[in-house]
Amino acid sequence: MGMNDDFKDLMQIWFERLMARLDRIERHLEKMAIKEKLLEGERLLDNQDVCQLLNVSKRTLQRYRSSGGLPYQMLYHKTFYKESDVEAFIKANFRKGETPDDDAPENTGDDPE
C-alpha cells in the first residue's frame, strides 16, 4: 500500500506543478493581449496612433470623438479606438488629400491632453 500512496503523492505534485505552469501561461497571454492592445480579438489604436494615421492634432481628434463621429473605448483610463471604427471613419469622412474639416486651419501644436 505504501507504493500506491507514493504514486498518489507524486501525481499530486505533478498536477500542482502543471496547474501552476498553466496559470503562468494564462497570465502571460493576458499581458500580451494588453500589450498588443486587443479588444475582443480586434486591434486597438491609441490617440497617438490615430493622430499619426489621420495626420491631425490631438485637439482635432478630440473634436471627432466629441461629435460622435469617431467611436472610442475607455480602458484603464486611456482612450482607444477599434481599428475597424477608424477605417470606417476614414472611408466616411476623408477624401484623398483632405481632412473632414479642410476649411478649418489645423492646429499642429502639441496640445496637452
C-alpha positions in Angstrom: 0.0 0.0 0.0 3.0 2.3 0.6 3.9 2.3 -3.1 0.3 3.3 -4.1 0.5 6.3 -1.7 3.8 7.3 -3.1 2.3 7.3 -6.6 -0.6 9.4 -5.5 1.7 11.9 -3.8 3.8 12.0 -7.0 0.8 12.5 -9.2 -0.5 15.3 -6.8 2.9 17.1 -7.0 2.9 16.7 -10.8 -0.7 18.0 -11.1 0.0 21.1 -8.9 3.1 21.9 -11.0 1.1 21.6 -14.2 -1.6 23.9 -12.9 0.9 26.5 -11.8 2.5 26.4 -15.2 -0.9 26.8 -16.9 -1.7 29.8 -14.6 1.6 31.4 -15.6 0.9 30.9 -19.3 -2.6 32.4 -18.9 -1.2 35.5 -17.1 1.5 35.9 -19.9 -1.2 35.7 -22.6 -3.3 38.3 -20.9 -0.3 40.6 -20.6 0.5 40.1 -24.3 -3.1 40.9 -25.3 -2.9 44.2 -23.3 0.5 45.0 -24.8 -0.8 44.2 -28.3 -3.9 46.3 -27.5 -6.6 43.8 -28.4 -10.3 44.0 -27.5 -12.5 41.1 -28.5 -9.7 40.0 -30.9 -9.6 43.4 -32.6 -6.6 45.6 -32.7 -6.9 48.8 -30.7 -5.2 52.1 -31.6 -4.4 54.8 -29.1 -4.5 58.6 -29.5 -1.0 58.8 -30.9 -1.6 56.0 -33.4 -4.8 57.7 -34.7 -3.3 61.2 -34.8 -0.5 59.9 -37.0 -2.8 57.8 -39.1 -5.2 60.8 -39.8 -2.4 63.4 -39.7 -4.4 65.5 -37.2 -3.7 67.1 -33.8 -4.9 65.7 -30.5 -7.4 68.6 -30.4 -8.9 67.7 -33.7 -9.1 64.0 -32.6 -11.0 65.2 -29.5 -13.4 67.0 -31.8 -14.1 63.8 -33.8 -14.8 62.0 -30.5 -17.0 64.7 -29.1 -19.1 64.9 -32.2 -19.7 61.2 -32.0 -18.2 60.7 -35.4 -15.3 58.5 -34.2 -16.3 55.8 -31.7 -13.9 55.1 -28.9 -13.4 52.9 -25.8 -12.0 53.9 -22.4 -9.8 51.2 -20.9 -7.7 51.7 -17.8 -8.5 55.5 -18.0 -6.9 55.6 -21.5 -8.7 56.2 -24.9 -8.6 53.5 -27.5 -10.2 53.2 -31.0 -11.1 49.9 -32.7 -9.2 49.6 -35.9 -12.4 48.9 -37.8 -14.0 52.0 -36.4 -11.1 54.1 -37.6 -11.2 52.6 -41.0 -14.9 53.2 -41.3 -14.4 56.8 -40.1 -11.7 57.3 -42.8 -13.9 55.9 -45.6 -16.9 58.0 -44.4 -15.0 61.3 -43.9 -11.8 61.6 -45.8 -11.2 62.1 -49.5 -7.7 61.8 -50.9 -5.5 64.6 -49.5 -8.1 66.2 -47.3 -9.3 66.1 -43.7 -13.0 66.3 -42.8 -12.8 70.0 -41.9 -10.3 71.2 -44.5 -11.7 74.7 -44.3 -10.6 75.0 -40.7 -7.0 75.7 -40.0 -5.3 72.7 -38.3 -3.6 73.3 -35.0 -0.4 71.2 -35.2 1.0 72.3 -31.9 1.5 69.9 -29.1 -1.8 70.3 -27.2 -1.8 68.9 -23.7 -4.2 66.0 -23.3 
